[in-house]
């Protein structure tokens, strides 16, 4: 199972990608096609894209917080032949 905080972060990343797509590709294709209602499409996609990005950033920032109150500190040591050893230290946070 995927950790819920990791799931929120991934969902936030996906929403940010959708928002970037809405802000770049769709208005550009309508602008290049020279359709009569370009202004309305540009405004609608700008508002929707900004909303997706804001919500995605919010989910990403909420997903990075620890829900149990324990933070992990990792030490990375480089051993021979590019082998990494990762040691995790669990610390209690004061709330």
HELIX and SHEET records of a PDB file:
HELIX    1   1 UNK A    4  UNK A   21  1                                  18    
HELIX    2   2 UNK A   22  UNK A   26  3                                   5    
HELIX    3   3 UNK A   27  UNK A   33  1                                   7    
HELIX    4   4 UNK A   38  UNK A   63  1                                  26    
HELIX    5   5 UNK A   80  UNK A   82  5                                   3    
SHEET    1   A 2 UNK A  70  UNK A  78  0                                        
SHEET    2   A 2 UNK A  84  UNK A  92 -1                                        
END                                                                             
